[in-house]
């Protein structure tokens, strides 16, 4: 709690230096984490899921997007949690995503264990996480300093098309979203690029404020080891299930 106590005593004129000294990650550390994550991205782009688990068409990876803190530039120091949204060609509508989502997750799960590049990074704790939406999670390590990185993979329908930076989604996207009748948040990854761009292109002052808010939240509301976090999900591992503290995927969060 030392940092939280220091934060409350920092005058407004020194908040920028507080962020730089305590919250902003070291450039070398961040690059080392991103280098390991690029191995995961390359794995996703080269895998072929054609004709398996009820997928009767060629399945191509249209795009892999880093979302959350690493995607929008508000990562905290030593916060090595990276979420990747994988847009796939087999999802041609929200309904098809709901239909094939679990099958795609299981296919990726099978492929991950066969990837030597990920095994070389100390692949561990591979499991399925139930939530809105369901996701695949695992841990790898950086090559140099063996920093553990928690990776979350979420398949999604590319509802917004190839270009979303300077355009608004057409009304038809929201009409089809409503008609799909999904659970709250289940199709949030389809809009993750809008969330990412909204924050990524804000001024540095805004990103510093977001870092301060996240740091304050973590320090003020962290429940400790005695009880689960109120935003925990239920993690289901292949072969058995167990309850474990698991943060909400950042596709469902703006920060």
DOKEMAR-319238 format. One record per residue: residue number from 0; residue in one letter; x, y, z of N, C-alpha, C in turn. Coordinates in Angstrom, 3 decimals, padded with zeros to 6 digits. Layout:
BEGIN
[NUM,'A',[X,Y,Z],[X,Y,Z],[X,Y,Z]]
...
end
This chain:
BEGIN
[0,'X',[000.816,-001.212,000.000],[000.000,000.000,000.000],[000.854,001.269,000.000]]
[1,'X',[002.188,001.133,-000.070],[003.057,002.295,000.015],[002.765,003.289,-001.104]]
[2,'X',[002.599,002.774,-002.312],[002.358,003.682,-003.424],[001.033,004.419,-003.264]]
[3,'X',[-000.020,003.726,-002.787],[-001.316,004.370,-002.623],[-001.214,005.503,-001.612]]
[4,'X',[-000.501,005.292,-000.504],[-000.344,006.331,000.502],[000.446,007.507,-000.069]]
[5,'X',[001.461,007.249,-000.872],[002.218,008.324,-001.500],[001.337,009.101,-002.470]]
[6,'X',[000.483,008.400,-003.214],[-000.370,009.059,-004.192],[-001.274,010.086,-003.527]]
[7,'X',[-001.872,009.729,-002.391],[-002.785,010.651,-001.732],[-002.070,011.900,-001.222]]
[8,'X',[-000.776,011.822,-001.040],[-000.032,012.978,-000.548],[000.663,013.766,-001.630]]
[9,'X',[000.483,013.372,-002.898],[001.163,014.048,-004.000],[000.324,015.243,-004.464]]
[10,'X',[000.893,016.439,-004.495],[000.155,017.602,-005.012],[-000.059,017.483,-006.515]]
[11,'X',[-001.064,018.183,-007.018],[-001.410,018.101,-008.439],[-000.237,018.451,-009.341]]
[12,'X',[000.603,019.379,-008.903],[001.719,019.820,-009.736],[002.784,018.738,-009.922]]
[13,'X',[002.731,017.672,-009.100],[003.748,016.627,-009.180],[003.181,015.293,-009.669]]
[14,'X',[001.939,015.280,-010.118],[001.326,014.022,-010.556],[002.029,013.458,-011.795]]
[15,'X',[002.458,014.317,-012.702],[003.156,013.829,-013.901],[004.429,013.077,-013.523]]
[16,'X',[005.189,013.631,-012.592],[006.421,012.960,-012.177],[006.113,011.681,-011.404]]
[17,'X',[004.982,011.648,-010.673],[004.592,010.428,-009.974],[004.294,009.310,-010.974]]
[18,'X',[003.575,009.642,-012.034],[003.269,008.653,-013.066],[004.553,008.140,-013.709]]
[19,'X',[005.455,009.060,-014.040],[006.706,008.668,-014.693],[007.580,007.811,-013.783]]
[20,'X',[007.588,008.117,-012.500],[008.466,007.411,-011.572],[007.909,006.070,-011.123]]
[21,'X',[006.583,005.989,-010.920],[006.001,004.803,-010.299],[005.115,003.962,-011.205]]
[22,'X',[004.492,004.570,-012.200],[003.462,003.858,-012.953],[003.838,003.541,-014.394]]
[23,'X',[004.547,004.431,-015.046],[004.876,004.217,-016.448],[005.933,003.128,-016.587]]
[24,'X',[005.710,002.143,-017.463],[006.658,001.029,-017.568],[007.963,001.430,-018.227]]
[25,'X',[009.004,000.713,-017.876],[010.301,000.881,-018.519],[010.204,000.433,-019.974]]
[26,'X',[010.794,001.204,-020.875],[010.689,000.904,-022.306],[011.267,-000.483,-022.636]]
[27,'X',[012.401,-000.814,-022.034],[013.016,-002.110,-022.307],[012.139,-003.257,-021.848]]
[28,'X',[011.530,-003.125,-020.660],[010.630,-004.163,-020.153],[009.426,-004.331,-021.067]]
[29,'X',[008.858,-003.219,-021.505],[007.681,-003.283,-022.366],[008.008,-003.942,-023.698]]
[30,'X',[009.137,-003.605,-024.280],[009.530,-004.206,-025.555],[009.782,-005.700,-025.414]]
[31,'X',[010.337,-006.105,-024.281],[010.574,-007.530,-024.049],[009.261,-008.293,-023.972]]
[32,'X',[008.268,-007.716,-023.305],[006.942,-008.346,-023.232],[006.311,-008.419,-024.613]]
[33,'X',[006.374,-007.332,-025.368],[005.753,-007.301,-026.686],[006.435,-008.253,-027.660]]
[34,'X',[007.729,-008.463,-027.488],[008.435,-009.418,-028.343],[007.886,-010.830,-028.136]]
[35,'X',[007.649,-011.205,-026.883],[007.071,-012.515,-026.599],[005.644,-012.608,-027.134]]
[36,'X',[004.889,-011.530,-027.019],[003.513,-011.526,-027.509],[003.476,-011.645,-029.024]]
[37,'X',[004.463,-011.092,-029.710],[004.515,-011.225,-031.165],[004.625,-012.690,-031.591]]
[38,'X',[005.255,-013.504,-030.770],[005.320,-014.941,-031.054],[003.926,-015.543,-031.049]]
[39,'X',[003.080,-015.107,-030.122],[001.695,-015.587,-030.068],[000.932,-015.116,-031.298]]
[40,'X',[001.126,-013.862,-031.684],[000.438,-013.330,-032.857],[000.837,-014.090,-034.123]]
[41,'X',[002.123,-014.395,-034.273],[002.583,-015.149,-035.438],[001.997,-016.550,-035.455]]
[42,'X',[001.888,-017.161,-034.289],[001.269,-018.478,-034.185],[-000.179,-018.434,-034.671]]
[43,'X',[-000.926,-017.429,-034.245],[-002.333,-017.323,-034.624],[-002.488,-017.111,-036.124]]
[44,'X',[-001.617,-016.319,-036.724],[-001.758,-015.995,-038.145],[-001.442,-017.173,-039.056]]
[45,'X',[-000.588,-018.083,-038.599],[-000.171,-019.157,-039.501],[-000.959,-020.447,-039.327]]
[46,'X',[-001.811,-020.543,-038.306],[-002.543,-021.783,-038.080],[-003.711,-021.929,-039.055]]
[47,'X',[-003.978,-023.184,-039.416],[-005.074,-023.511,-040.328],[-006.101,-024.337,-039.571]]
[48,'X',[-007.333,-023.822,-039.492],[-008.390,-024.504,-038.750],[-009.451,-025.079,-039.679]]
[49,'X',[-009.127,-025.241,-040.939],[-010.111,-025.604,-041.942],[-010.692,-026.985,-041.707]]
[50,'X',[-012.048,-027.083,-041.853],[-012.733,-028.369,-041.896],[-012.735,-029.145,-040.606]]
[51,'X',[-012.611,-028.495,-039.470],[-012.593,-029.197,-038.200],[-013.677,-028.639,-037.284]]
[52,'X',[-014.156,-029.504,-036.374],[-015.122,-029.085,-035.347],[-016.341,-028.393,-035.957]]
[53,'X',[-016.819,-028.897,-037.102],[-018.009,-028.325,-037.699],[-017.757,-027.106,-038.548]]
[54,'X',[-016.495,-026.678,-038.675],[-016.167,-025.530,-039.518],[-015.884,-026.040,-040.925]]
[55,'X',[-016.858,-025.899,-041.815],[-016.744,-026.521,-043.136],[-016.201,-025.563,-044.193]]
[56,'X',[-015.644,-024.451,-043.785],[-015.034,-023.532,-044.735],[-013.611,-023.196,-044.297]]
[57,'X',[-012.850,-022.595,-045.194],[-011.501,-022.180,-044.838],[-011.567,-021.098,-043.765]]
[58,'X',[-010.794,-021.274,-042.725],[-010.780,-020.310,-041.627],[-009.475,-019.535,-041.691]]
[59,'X',[-009.582,-018.244,-041.966],[-008.416,-017.382,-042.042],[-008.456,-016.359,-040.911]]
[60,'X',[-007.275,-016.025,-040.429],[-007.168,-014.953,-039.451],[-007.121,-013.625,-040.209]]
[61,'X',[-008.147,-012.818,-040.048],[-008.228,-011.539,-040.743],[-007.355,-010.483,-040.089]]
[62,'X',[-007.285,-010.542,-038.763],[-006.513,-009.547,-038.031],[-006.367,-009.981,-036.588]]
[63,'X',[-005.218,-009.656,-035.988],[-004.993,-009.869,-034.557],[-004.753,-008.498,-033.935]]
[64,'X',[-005.519,-008.164,-032.898],[-005.464,-006.836,-032.301],[-005.148,-006.946,-030.816]]
[65,'X',[-004.126,-006.213,-030.396],[-003.856,-006.078,-028.953],[-004.837,-005.060,-028.397]]
[66,'X',[-005.567,-005.437,-027.356],[-006.535,-004.528,-026.756],[-006.166,-004.292,-025.299]]
[67,'X',[-006.993,-003.523,-024.605],[-006.699,-003.237,-023.205],[-005.502,-002.325,-023.065]]
[68,'X',[-004.799,-002.440,-021.962],[-003.717,-001.516,-021.613],[-002.585,-001.517,-022.632]]
[69,'X',[-002.183,-002.699,-023.107],[-001.082,-002.765,-024.067],[-001.517,-002.238,-025.429]]
[70,'X',[-002.794,-002.340,-025.735],[-003.271,-001.862,-027.020],[-003.447,-000.365,-027.081]]
[71,'X',[-003.902,000.239,-025.976],[-004.204,001.669,-026.032],[-003.141,002.553,-025.388]]
[72,'X',[-002.075,001.946,-024.833],[-000.972,002.743,-024.307],[-001.136,003.226,-022.891]]
[73,'X',[-001.893,002.479,-022.064],[-002.066,002.876,-020.661],[-001.609,001.784,-019.701]]
[74,'X',[-000.714,000.923,-020.147],[-000.254,-000.176,-019.297],[000.503,000.364,-018.089]]
[75,'X',[000.297,-000.284,-016.956],[001.008,000.068,-015.737],[002.313,-000.715,-015.644]]
[76,'X',[003.235,-000.212,-014.862],[004.511,-000.885,-014.659],[004.280,-002.291,-014.104]]
[77,'X',[004.958,-003.268,-014.700],[004.894,-004.679,-014.281],[003.508,-005.284,-014.443]]
[78,'X',[002.650,-004.682,-015.282],[001.317,-005.228,-015.550],[001.398,-006.062,-016.828]]
[79,'X',[001.821,-007.303,-016.706],[002.075,-008.154,-017.875],[000.864,-009.015,-018.201]]
[80,'X',[-000.281,-008.359,-018.448],[-001.498,-009.038,-018.885],[-001.848,-008.514,-020.264]]
[81,'X',[-001.838,-009.408,-021.260],[-002.060,-009.000,-022.642],[-003.252,-009.758,-023.201]]
[82,'X',[-004.183,-009.022,-023.794],[-005.348,-009.646,-024.409],[-005.326,-009.426,-025.911]]
[83,'X',[-005.533,-010.503,-026.653],[-005.542,-010.456,-028.109],[-006.926,-010.828,-028.624]]
[84,'X',[-007.484,-009.978,-029.461],[-008.734,-010.279,-030.153],[-008.374,-010.773,-031.550]]
[85,'X',[-008.899,-011.948,-031.919],[-008.577,-012.572,-033.195],[-009.823,-012.543,-034.074]]
[86,'X',[-009.790,-011.742,-035.123],[-010.913,-011.683,-036.062],[-010.749,-012.797,-037.095]]
[87,'X',[-011.799,-013.610,-037.259],[-011.728,-014.800,-038.107],[-012.728,-014.741,-039.252]]
[88,'X',[-012.345,-015.328,-040.380],[-013.199,-015.309,-041.567],[-014.428,-016.193,-041.427]]
[89,'X',[-014.383,-017.174,-040.534],[-015.517,-018.093,-040.383],[-016.685,-017.449,-039.648]]
[90,'X',[-016.458,-016.294,-039.031],[-017.531,-015.552,-038.370],[-018.028,-014.487,-039.350]]
[91,'X',[-019.142,-014.758,-040.019],[-019.694,-013.793,-040.978],[-020.887,-013.034,-040.416]]
[92,'X',[-021.208,-013.296,-039.168],[-022.286,-012.591,-038.488],[-022.128,-012.825,-036.992]]
[93,'X',[-022.854,-012.054,-036.198],[-022.830,-012.269,-034.752],[-023.399,-013.646,-034.410]]
[94,'X',[-024.404,-014.073,-035.142],[-025.005,-015.391,-034.887],[-023.995,-016.512,-035.138]]
[95,'X',[-023.215,-016.392,-036.243],[-022.208,-017.420,-036.523],[-021.105,-017.413,-035.472]]
[96,'X',[-020.762,-016.230,-034.983],[-019.762,-016.189,-033.915],[-020.256,-016.944,-032.689]]
[97,'X',[-021.515,-016.695,-032.308],[-022.071,-017.401,-031.159],[-022.104,-018.909,-031.400]]
[98,'X',[-022.355,-019.305,-032.634],[-022.463,-020.729,-032.965],[-021.118,-021.441,-032.912]]
[99,'X',[-020.069,-020.793,-033.431],[-018.775,-021.454,-033.582],[-017.728,-021.017,-032.559]]
[100,'X',[-018.072,-020.094,-031.693],[-017.085,-019.528,-030.766],[-016.377,-020.605,-029.941]]
[101,'X',[-017.140,-021.471,-029.319],[-016.544,-022.485,-028.464],[-015.717,-023.489,-029.265]]
[102,'X',[-016.186,-023.836,-030.460],[-015.438,-024.769,-031.302],[-014.083,-024.187,-031.706]]
[103,'X',[-014.063,-022.906,-032.028],[-012.805,-022.259,-032.399],[-011.853,-022.213,-031.212]]
[104,'X',[-012.369,-021.920,-030.039],[-011.523,-021.901,-028.845],[-010.867,-023.257,-028.614]]
[105,'X',[-011.623,-024.318,-028.776],[-011.065,-025.660,-028.564],[-010.013,-025.995,-029.619]]
[106,'X',[-010.238,-025.553,-030.852],[-009.242,-025.774,-031.892],[-007.946,-025.039,-031.584]]
[107,'X',[-008.056,-023.795,-031.159],[-006.863,-023.041,-030.812],[-006.166,-023.685,-029.625]]
[108,'X',[-006.939,-024.154,-028.651],[-006.370,-024.840,-027.487],[-005.518,-026.036,-027.931]]
[109,'X',[-006.039,-026.815,-028.878],[-005.296,-027.981,-029.372],[-004.017,-027.558,-030.100]]
[110,'X',[-004.105,-026.480,-030.868],[-002.942,-026.018,-031.631],[-001.853,-025.420,-030.733]]
[111,'X',[-002.266,-024.764,-029.656],[-001.292,-024.122,-028.774],[-000.299,-025.131,-028.229]]
[112,'X',[-000.806,-026.291,-027.784],[000.084,-027.312,-027.216],[001.055,-027.883,-028.246]]
[113,'X',[000.768,-027.690,-029.540],[001.633,-028.216,-030.588],[002.626,-027.169,-031.098]]
[114,'X',[002.566,-025.973,-030.569],[003.429,-024.882,-031.049],[004.746,-024.876,-030.271]]
[115,'X',[005.815,-025.239,-030.941],[007.119,-025.312,-030.284],[007.608,-023.940,-029.838]]
[116,'X',[007.283,-022.913,-030.610],[007.718,-021.566,-030.246],[007.131,-021.137,-028.905]]
[117,'X',[005.874,-021.505,-028.648],[005.243,-021.167,-027.368],[005.770,-022.051,-026.245]]
[118,'X',[006.032,-023.311,-026.554],[006.624,-024.193,-025.545],[007.994,-023.683,-025.129]]
[119,'X',[008.737,-023.121,-026.083],[010.055,-022.569,-025.771],[009.959,-021.351,-024.848]]
[120,'X',[008.780,-020.712,-024.834],[008.564,-019.560,-023.947],[007.951,-019.980,-022.611]]
[121,'X',[008.035,-021.265,-022.285],[007.556,-021.737,-020.985],[006.055,-021.794,-020.861]]
[122,'X',[005.371,-022.178,-021.929],[003.909,-022.254,-021.924],[003.402,-023.032,-020.718]]
[123,'X',[002.416,-022.453,-020.004],[001.833,-023.108,-018.836],[000.433,-022.559,-018.586]]
[124,'X',[-000.313,-023.236,-017.714],[-001.633,-022.784,-017.253],[-002.604,-022.532,-018.399]]
[125,'X',[-002.532,-023.364,-019.436],[-003.457,-023.218,-020.562],[-004.845,-023.692,-020.148]]
[126,'X',[-005.835,-022.845,-020.301],[-007.182,-023.213,-019.873],[-008.221,-022.344,-020.565]]
[127,'X',[-009.470,-022.789,-020.473],[-010.609,-022.047,-020.985],[-011.219,-021.251,-019.846]]
[128,'X',[-011.593,-020.011,-020.133],[-012.202,-019.143,-019.131],[-013.627,-018.811,-019.539]]
[129,'X',[-014.574,-019.127,-018.697],[-015.968,-018.803,-018.972],[-016.263,-017.365,-018.608]]
[130,'X',[-016.961,-016.683,-019.482],[-017.319,-015.301,-019.226],[-018.124,-014.768,-020.387]]
[131,'X',[-018.137,-013.479,-020.547],[-018.810,-012.846,-021.680],[-017.800,-011.971,-022.421]]
[132,'X',[-017.126,-012.556,-023.412],[-017.270,-013.911,-023.943],[-016.293,-014.898,-023.300]]
[133,'X',[-016.429,-016.182,-023.660],[-015.437,-017.167,-023.238],[-014.106,-016.885,-023.930]]
[134,'X',[-013.015,-017.291,-023.284],[-011.690,-016.978,-023.812],[-010.727,-018.113,-023.501]]
[135,'X',[-009.572,-018.056,-024.137],[-008.481,-018.986,-023.883],[-007.375,-018.206,-023.186]]
[136,'X',[-006.869,-018.737,-022.071],[-005.815,-018.047,-021.335],[-004.631,-018.982,-021.105]]
[137,'X',[-003.445,-018.418,-021.066],[-002.245,-019.175,-020.743],[-001.149,-018.219,-020.318]]
[138,'X',[-000.057,-018.770,-019.847],[001.078,-017.965,-019.392],[002.322,-018.342,-020.184]]
[139,'X',[003.072,-017.339,-020.621],[004.379,-017.547,-021.229],[005.373,-016.648,-020.498]]
[140,'X',[006.649,-016.732,-020.883],[007.677,-015.919,-020.245],[008.480,-015.169,-021.302]]
[141,'X',[009.008,-014.020,-020.916],[009.906,-013.302,-021.818],[011.210,-014.075,-021.951]]
[142,'X',[011.888,-013.902,-023.066],[013.094,-014.690,-023.335],[014.264,-014.285,-022.448]]
[143,'X',[014.401,-013.004,-022.181],[015.574,-012.549,-021.450],[015.462,-012.693,-019.947]]
[144,'X',[014.443,-012.056,-019.359],[014.333,-011.994,-017.893],[013.281,-012.939,-017.329]]
[145,'X',[012.645,-013.742,-018.188],[011.642,-014.732,-017.751],[010.491,-014.097,-016.978]]
[146,'X',[010.076,-012.912,-017.406],[008.904,-012.268,-016.810],[007.655,-013.025,-017.252]]
[147,'X',[006.796,-013.466,-016.323],[005.576,-014.171,-016.722],[004.573,-013.223,-017.366]]
[148,'X',[003.983,-013.652,-018.471],[002.992,-012.863,-019.202],[001.701,-013.660,-019.271]]
[149,'X',[000.622,-013.085,-018.796],[-000.693,-013.714,-018.882],[-001.356,-013.285,-020.184]]
[150,'X',[-001.617,-014.255,-021.056],[-002.174,-013.970,-022.378],[-003.615,-014.466,-022.435]]
[151,'X',[-004.489,-013.635,-022.967],[-005.886,-014.007,-023.199],[-006.176,-013.883,-024.685]]
[152,'X',[-006.776,-014.929,-025.271],[-007.144,-014.930,-026.682],[-008.658,-015.006,-026.791]]
[153,'X',[-009.238,-014.067,-027.545],[-010.687,-014.028,-027.742],[-010.992,-013.988,-029.239]]
[154,'X',[-011.615,-015.030,-029.810],[-012.042,-014.972,-031.208],[-013.236,-014.033,-031.350]]
[155,'X',[-013.342,-013.356,-032.505],[-014.433,-012.391,-032.668],[-014.808,-012.236,-034.135]]
[156,'X',[-016.025,-011.786,-034.342],[-016.555,-011.423,-035.660],[-016.111,-010.010,-035.996]]
[157,'X',[-015.558,-009.806,-037.187],[-015.067,-008.486,-037.595],[-016.231,-007.649,-038.129]]
[158,'X',[-017.063,-007.233,-037.220],[-018.293,-006.539,-037.602],[-018.038,-005.172,-038.201]]
[159,'X',[-016.946,-004.530,-037.837],[-016.687,-003.154,-038.260],[-015.913,-003.065,-039.565]]
[160,'X',[-015.493,-004.199,-040.118],[-014.776,-004.162,-041.373],[-013.313,-003.802,-041.205]]
[161,'X',[-012.612,-003.575,-042.321],[-011.160,-003.367,-042.260],[-010.730,-002.005,-041.743]]
[162,'X',[-011.581,-000.997,-041.779],[-011.168,000.345,-041.375],[-012.186,000.936,-040.415]]
[163,'X',[-011.735,001.220,-039.182],[-012.654,001.750,-038.175],[-012.115,003.018,-037.508]]
[164,'X',[-010.922,003.446,-037.889],[-010.265,004.529,-037.160],[-011.042,005.838,-037.242]]
[165,'X',[-011.434,006.249,-038.455],[-012.072,007.555,-038.631],[-013.500,007.444,-039.154]]
[166,'X',[-014.166,006.356,-038.834],[-015.522,006.173,-039.331],[-016.412,005.612,-038.235]]
[167,'X',[-017.693,005.899,-038.344],[-018.664,005.354,-037.422],[-019.268,004.095,-038.016]]
[168,'X',[-019.550,003.093,-037.189],[-020.173,001.865,-037.708],[-021.537,002.176,-038.314]]
[169,'X',[-021.878,001.537,-039.417],[-023.203,001.762,-040.008],[-024.298,001.246,-039.082]]
[170,'X',[-025.500,001.796,-039.172],[-026.598,001.353,-038.301],[-026.887,-000.141,-038.403]]
[171,'X',[-026.620,-000.727,-039.580],[-026.914,-002.142,-039.768],[-026.144,-003.028,-038.793]]
[172,'X',[-024.947,-002.564,-038.393],[-024.151,-003.341,-037.445],[-024.893,-003.494,-036.129]]
[173,'X',[-025.481,-002.403,-035.665],[-026.187,-002.447,-034.386],[-027.517,-003.188,-034.506]]
[174,'X',[-028.145,-003.108,-035.680],[-029.375,-003.867,-035.899],[-029.094,-005.367,-035.806]]
[175,'X',[-028.032,-005.813,-036.485],[-027.682,-007.239,-036.436],[-027.234,-007.652,-035.048]]
[176,'X',[-026.594,-006.736,-034.325],[-026.174,-007.026,-032.952],[-027.393,-007.265,-032.063]]
[177,'X',[-028.399,-006.428,-032.193],[-029.613,-006.593,-031.397],[-030.336,-007.892,-031.757]]
[178,'X',[-030.410,-008.188,-033.053],[-031.108,-009.393,-033.499],[-030.391,-010.667,-033.065]]
[179,'X',[-029.070,-010.580,-032.823],[-028.323,-011.770,-032.418],[-028.711,-012.247,-031.029]]
[180,'X',[-029.236,-011.345,-030.192],[-029.736,-011.712,-028.849],[-028.669,-012.406,-028.011]]
[181,'X',[-027.467,-011.876,-028.004],[-026.402,-012.470,-027.200],[-026.465,-012.009,-025.758]]
[182,'X',[-025.662,-012.649,-024.912],[-025.566,-012.225,-023.519],[-024.848,-010.880,-023.448]]
[183,'X',[-025.122,-010.091,-022.428],[-024.446,-008.786,-022.302],[-022.933,-008.932,-022.326]]
[184,'X',[-022.282,-008.237,-023.237],[-020.829,-008.272,-023.343],[-020.268,-009.369,-024.219]]
[185,'X',[-021.100,-010.294,-024.668],[-020.568,-011.438,-025.412],[-019.979,-011.039,-026.757]]
[186,'X',[-020.453,-009.943,-027.358],[-019.929,-009.493,-028.647],[-019.066,-008.243,-028.511]]
[187,'X',[-018.695,-007.910,-027.293],[-017.869,-006.731,-027.063],[-016.552,-006.743,-027.840]]
[188,'X',[-015.862,-007.899,-027.987],[-014.603,-007.894,-028.740],[-014.733,-007.400,-030.174]]
[189,'X',[-015.907,-007.535,-030.783],[-016.087,-007.045,-032.143],[-015.915,-005.534,-032.227]]
[190,'X',[-016.090,-004.850,-031.101],[-015.983,-003.390,-031.062],[-014.723,-002.935,-030.327]]
[191,'X',[-013.815,-003.858,-030.080],[-012.631,-003.542,-029.280],[-011.721,-002.522,-029.963]]
[192,'X',[-011.717,-002.499,-031.300],[-010.880,-001.517,-031.988],[-011.373,-000.093,-031.745]]
[193,'X',[-012.683,000.087,-031.637],[-013.221,001.411,-031.323],[-012.763,001.847,-029.933]]
[194,'X',[-012.813,000.926,-028.980],[-012.344,001.232,-027.632],[-010.863,001.582,-027.645]]
[195,'X',[-010.100,000.787,-028.394],[-008.649,000.992,-028.438],[-008.303,002.353,-029.027]]
[196,'X',[-008.894,002.682,-030.177],[-008.572,003.938,-030.836],[-009.033,005.137,-030.019]]
[197,'X',[-010.147,004.983,-029.311],[-010.659,006.089,-028.512],[-009.630,006.552,-027.487]]
[198,'X',[-008.913,005.594,-026.880],[-007.926,005.937,-025.857],[-006.550,006.164,-026.464]]
[199,'X',[-006.164,005.359,-027.439],[-004.797,005.379,-027.958],[-004.406,006.742,-028.504]]
[200,'X',[-005.329,007.454,-029.092],[-005.009,008.721,-029.739],[-005.347,009.932,-028.867]]
[201,'X',[-005.561,009.691,-027.582],[-005.753,010.807,-026.658],[-004.395,011.394,-026.270]]
[202,'X',[-004.356,012.623,-025.762],[-003.091,013.236,-025.312],[-002.467,012.466,-024.155]]
[203,'X',[-001.171,012.673,-023.968],[-000.440,011.986,-022.902],[-001.045,012.270,-021.534]]
[204,'X',[-001.542,013.474,-021.328],[-002.139,013.835,-020.039],[-003.333,012.929,-019.727]]
[205,'X',[-004.121,012.623,-020.735],[-005.292,011.766,-020.526],[-004.845,010.353,-020.161]]
[206,'X',[-003.821,009.849,-020.844],[-003.332,008.508,-020.540],[-002.731,008.453,-019.141]]
[207,'X',[-002.063,009.518,-018.741],[-001.529,009.566,-017.378],[-002.656,009.527,-016.357]]
[208,'X',[-003.747,010.233,-016.649],[-004.901,010.209,-015.755],[-005.493,008.809,-015.657]]
[209,'X',[-005.568,008.109,-016.791],[-006.098,006.748,-016.782],[-005.194,005.813,-015.970]]
[210,'X',[-003.887,006.006,-016.079],[-002.963,005.206,-015.269],[-003.186,005.473,-013.780]]
[211,'X',[-003.371,006.735,-013.430],[-003.621,007.070,-012.034],[-004.918,006.444,-011.536]]
[212,'X',[-005.955,006.476,-012.359],[-007.238,005.889,-011.964],[-007.119,004.380,-011.770]]
[213,'X',[-006.422,003.719,-012.683],[-006.262,002.265,-012.552],[-005.428,001.914,-011.326]]
[214,'X',[-004.369,002.679,-011.109],[-003.524,002.433,-009.942],[-004.321,002.632,-008.652]]
[215,'X',[-005.080,003.713,-008.602],[-005.907,003.971,-007.415],[-006.910,002.841,-007.200]]
[216,'X',[-007.557,002.395,-008.280],[-008.558,001.332,-008.151],[-007.919,000.052,-007.627]]
[217,'X',[-006.770,-000.310,-008.196],[-006.108,-001.541,-007.765],[-005.697,-001.475,-006.298]]
[218,'X',[-005.211,-000.342,-005.856],[-004.769,-000.221,-004.486],[-005.931,-000.091,-003.513]]
[219,'X',[-006.964,000.629,-003.899],[-008.074,000.889,-002.980],[-009.049,-000.273,-002.887]]
[220,'X',[-009.196,-001.064,-003.971],[-010.223,-002.096,-003.987],[-009.676,-003.507,-004.133]]
[221,'X',[-008.352,-003.668,-004.089],[-007.805,-005.028,-004.143],[-008.231,-005.769,-002.888]]
[222,'X',[-008.906,-006.925,-003.036],[-009.476,-007.587,-001.863],[-008.489,-008.372,-001.030]]
[223,'X',[-007.248,-008.553,-001.514],[-006.307,-009.396,-000.777],[-006.491,-010.860,-001.125]]
[224,'X',[-005.718,-011.713,-000.497],[-005.717,-013.141,-000.844],[-006.819,-013.928,-000.156]]
[225,'X',[-007.549,-013.316,000.773],[-008.514,-014.070,001.556],[-009.842,-014.305,000.881]]
[226,'X',[-010.201,-013.454,-000.096],[-011.499,-013.625,-000.728],[-011.405,-013.229,-002.194]]
[227,'X',[-012.277,-013.758,-003.035],[-012.172,-013.506,-004.469],[-012.570,-012.089,-004.825]]
[228,'X',[-012.030,-011.619,-005.934],[-012.365,-010.297,-006.439],[-013.817,-010.301,-006.911]]
[229,'X',[-014.557,-009.221,-006.696],[-015.958,-009.215,-007.110],[-016.163,-009.369,-008.608]]
[230,'X',[-015.120,-009.122,-009.427],[-015.252,-009.273,-010.863],[-014.642,-010.573,-011.359]]
[231,'X',[-014.506,-011.551,-010.462],[-013.900,-012.809,-010.866],[-014.838,-013.598,-011.763]]
[232,'X',[-014.258,-014.384,-012.659],[-015.025,-015.312,-013.459],[-014.732,-016.727,-013.001]]
[233,'X',[-015.316,-017.699,-013.675],[-015.073,-019.094,-013.352],[-014.224,-019.701,-014.439]]
[234,'X',[-013.065,-020.193,-014.072],[-012.124,-020.758,-015.031],[-012.372,-022.251,-015.172]]
[235,'X',[-012.506,-022.700,-016.397],[-012.743,-024.110,-016.670],[-011.546,-024.667,-017.417]]
[236,'X',[-010.869,-025.611,-016.823],[-009.692,-026.222,-017.432],[-010.085,-027.532,-018.083]]
[237,'X',[-009.439,-027.874,-019.194],[-009.766,-029.102,-019.901],[-009.647,-030.302,-018.964]]
[238,'X',[-010.739,-030.997,-018.773],[-010.715,-032.194,-017.936],[-011.344,-031.977,-016.579]]
[239,'X',[-011.304,-030.759,-016.060],[-011.927,-030.477,-014.780],[-012.122,-028.973,-014.645]]
[240,'X',[-012.831,-028.553,-013.614],[-013.067,-027.133,-013.419],[-012.653,-026.742,-012.027]]
[241,'X',[-012.366,-025.445,-011.873],[-011.989,-024.946,-010.568],[-012.278,-023.451,-010.515]]
[242,'X',[-012.595,-022.948,-009.334],[-012.819,-021.511,-009.168],[-011.502,-020.843,-008.836]]
[243,'X',[-011.237,-019.726,-009.511],[-009.980,-019.026,-009.278],[-010.148,-017.570,-009.646]]
[244,'X',[-009.479,-016.693,-008.934],[-009.561,-015.275,-009.224],[-009.080,-014.977,-010.632]]
[245,'X',[-009.949,-014.373,-011.430],[-009.613,-014.079,-012.800],[-010.241,-012.743,-013.168]]
[246,'X',[-009.432,-011.784,-013.560],[-009.949,-010.457,-013.847],[-010.796,-010.463,-015.110]]
[247,'X',[-011.659,-009.467,-015.210],[-012.508,-009.324,-016.383],[-011.642,-009.057,-017.600]]
[248,'X',[-011.868,-009.771,-018.745],[-011.090,-009.489,-019.945],[-011.217,-008.021,-020.335]]
[249,'X',[-010.099,-007.450,-020.818],[-010.093,-006.018,-021.090],[-010.892,-005.642,-022.322]]
[250,'X',[-011.398,-006.625,-023.092],[-012.302,-006.284,-024.178],[-013.596,-005.726,-023.613]]
[251,'X',[-013.898,-006.002,-022.360],[-015.097,-005.478,-021.743],[-014.864,-004.202,-020.963]]
[252,'X',[-013.616,-003.714,-021.000],[-013.272,-002.508,-020.241],[-012.697,-001.460,-021.179]]
[253,'X',[-012.886,-000.201,-020.856],[-012.341,000.869,-021.674],[-010.875,001.110,-021.380]]
[254,'X',[-010.448,000.896,-020.131],[-009.083,001.211,-019.748],[-008.133,000.083,-020.055]]
end
